[in-house]
Amino acid sequence: MNALVILISCLLFTASLAIWVWTRNKIMAFEQQVQKQVNSNHLFDEITALNVGSIGLGGRFLKLEKDLHTLSERIDKMQMQIQAQSPYAQAIHLAQRGGSIEEIVELCGISYNEASLLIMMHKQDKAA
């Protein structure tokens, strides 16, 4: 009789131990699954935040590009006005490009001495 009680006790203990190990493994697997889900949600939140930020930056870049284009057009208009208003601006441009004194006098309608002075002041140094 004592042997039967001991045998039944051992079987119950072994069954209890097996159920405990199985339950522990299931709980650990569940915890890992929950942790993966939490990490996935955190990563999704970060990606969403980055997307929202990049959309905002895209709009800012478009506005900056438009502003830059507008400024470029204004600069071009101002340069044209300056060149149209002053023969000296055209003479300086010719001097910078290596034009001769005679060429500057003829194209810009300034005196020989003025053209000579502009060439001395604005000539591109070829040694540099």
C-alpha positions in Angstrom: 0.0 0.0 0.0 2.8 2.4 0.9 4.4 1.6 -2.5 1.2 2.5 -4.3 0.9 5.8 -2.5 4.5 6.6 -3.3 4.1 5.6 -6.9 0.9 7.8 -7.3 2.7 10.7 -5.5 5.7 10.4 -7.9 3.4 10.3 -10.9 1.4 13.4 -9.7 4.7 15.2 -8.9 6.1 14.4 -12.4 2.8 15.4 -14.1 2.8 18.7 -12.0 6.4 19.3 -13.0 5.7 18.7 -16.7 2.6 21.0 -16.6 4.7 23.7 -14.8 7.5 23.5 -17.4 5.0 23.6 -20.3 3.1 26.6 -18.7 6.4 28.4 -18.1 7.5 27.9 -21.7 4.1 29.1 -23.0 4.3 32.2 -20.7 7.9 33.0 -21.9 6.8 32.6 -25.6 3.8 34.9 -24.9 6.1 37.5 -23.2 8.4 37.4 -26.2 5.5 37.9 -28.6 4.2 40.8 -26.5 7.7 42.4 -26.5 7.9 42.0 -30.3 4.5 43.7 -30.7 5.6 46.5 -28.4 8.8 47.0 -30.3 6.9 46.9 -33.6 4.5 49.5 -32.4 7.3 51.7 -31.1 9.1 51.4 -34.5 5.8 52.2 -36.3 5.4 55.3 -34.2 9.0 56.4 -35.0 8.5 55.8 -38.7 5.2 57.8 -38.6 7.0 60.7 -36.9 9.8 60.6 -39.5 7.2 60.6 -42.3 5.4 63.6 -40.9 8.6 65.4 -40.4 9.8 64.7 -44.0 6.5 65.9 -45.4 6.9 69.2 -43.5 10.5 69.5 -44.8 9.3 68.8 -48.3 6.9 71.7 -48.2 9.6 73.9 -46.8 12.0 72.9 -49.6 9.4 73.6 -52.2 8.9 77.1 -50.8 12.6 77.8 -50.6 13.0 76.6 -54.2 10.3 78.9 -55.3 11.8 81.8 -53.3 15.2 81.1 -54.8 13.8 81.1 -58.3 12.0 84.5 -57.6 15.2 86.0 -56.3 17.2 84.7 -59.2 14.7 86.4 -61.6 15.0 89.6 -59.7 18.8 89.5 -59.8 18.7 88.9 -63.5 16.3 91.9 -64.0 18.5 94.1 -61.9 21.6 93.1 -63.8 19.9 93.9 -67.1 18.8 97.3 -65.8 22.3 98.1 -64.6 23.8 97.1 -67.9 21.1 99.1 -69.8 21.7 102.2 -67.7 25.4 102.4 -67.6 27.9 102.0 -70.4 30.6 101.5 -67.7 29.0 98.2 -66.5 29.3 96.9 -70.0 32.9 98.2 -70.2 33.8 96.5 -67.0 32.3 93.3 -68.2 34.4 93.5 -71.4 37.5 94.4 -69.5 37.0 91.3 -67.3 36.7 89.2 -70.4 39.9 90.5 -71.8 38.6 93.1 -74.3 41.0 95.6 -75.8 40.9 99.3 -75.1 39.8 100.0 -78.7 36.9 97.5 -78.5 35.7 99.0 -75.2 35.9 102.6 -76.6 33.9 101.6 -79.7 31.2 99.4 -78.1 30.6 101.5 -74.9 31.1 105.0 -76.1 33.6 106.0 -73.4 37.0 107.8 -73.7 40.3 106.0 -74.4 41.6 107.0 -70.9 38.4 105.7 -69.2 38.7 102.4 -71.1 42.4 102.1 -70.2 41.6 102.7 -66.5 38.8 100.1 -66.5 41.1 97.5 -68.0 43.8 98.2 -65.4 41.2 97.9 -62.6 39.2 94.9 -63.8 41.5 92.9 -66.0 41.6 89.2 -65.0 45.1 88.2 -63.9 46.2 85.2 -66.0 49.1 84.4 -63.7 46.8 83.8 -60.8 
